[in-house]
């Protein structure tokens, strides 16, 4: 009974805020919509943002992003997460940074040279960031204007 009550409470909190809460996914993100910048350098080399996938039934998560050569990237590593599965079905995504929504398209990066360049920046961000170039199959996405 307590577990069910806790589950209902968590579900209510998640649906009330729309976006994700920590590791829990959320729904549709709210904010003002703006066109994405031509160069993401102002966002810093890396940081955190919220990613919305599956436009017909929004699913949002917190992600770490990386900026490489002015391009915005999202990395799921070698884990085919739910947001990765959603992007495989529909590459239209929304990123929320500072209550601003940017409509984007997620293009999976498969070029080994680009993955290697991304990996150099990614691994500088933290001790536990594994180099995607050393992994088998990886899900790294370049987030570009629609």
Secondary structure in CASP SS format (residue, H / E / C, confidence):
PFRMAT SS
TARGET T0000
AUTHOR 0000-0000-0000
METHOD secondary structure of the structure
MODEL  1
X C 1.00
X H 1.00
X H 1.00
X H 1.00
X H 1.00
X H 1.00
X H 1.00
X H 1.00
X H 1.00
X H 1.00
X H 1.00
X H 1.00
X H 1.00
X H 1.00
X H 1.00
X H 1.00
X H 1.00
X C 1.00
X C 1.00
X C 1.00
X E 1.00
X C 1.00
X C 1.00
X E 1.00
X C 1.00
X E 1.00
X C 1.00
X C 1.00
X C 1.00
X C 1.00
X C 1.00
X E 1.00
X E 1.00
X C 1.00
X C 1.00
X C 1.00
X C 1.00
X C 1.00
X C 1.00
X H 1.00
X H 1.00
X H 1.00
X H 1.00
X C 1.00
X C 1.00
X E 1.00
X E 1.00
X E 1.00
X E 1.00
X E 1.00
X E 1.00
X E 1.00
X E 1.00
X C 1.00
X H 1.00
X H 1.00
X H 1.00
X C 1.00
X E 1.00
X E 1.00
X E 1.00
X E 1.00
X E 1.00
X E 1.00
X E 1.00
X E 1.00
X E 1.00
X E 1.00
X C 1.00
X C 1.00
X E 1.00
X E 1.00
X E 1.00
X E 1.00
X E 1.00
X C 1.00
X C 1.00
X C 1.00
X C 1.00
X C 1.00
X C 1.00
X H 1.00
X H 1.00
X H 1.00
X H 1.00
X H 1.00
X H 1.00
X H 1.00
X H 1.00
X C 1.00
X C 1.00
X E 1.00
X E 1.00
X E 1.00
X E 1.00
X E 1.00
X E 1.00
X C 1.00
X C 1.00
X E 1.00
X E 1.00
X E 1.00
X E 1.00
X E 1.00
X E 1.00
X E 1.00
X E 1.00
X E 1.00
X C 1.00
X C 1.00
X C 1.00
X H 1.00
X H 1.00
X H 1.00
X H 1.00
X H 1.00
X H 1.00
X H 1.00
X H 1.00
X H 1.00
X H 1.00
X H 1.00
X H 1.00
X C 1.00
X C 1.00
X C 1.00
X C 1.00
X C 1.00
X C 1.00
X C 1.00
X C 1.00
X H 1.00
X H 1.00
X H 1.00
X C 1.00
X C 1.00
X C 1.00
X C 1.00
X C 1.00
X E 1.00
X E 1.00
X E 1.00
X E 1.00
X E 1.00
X E 1.00
X C 1.00
END
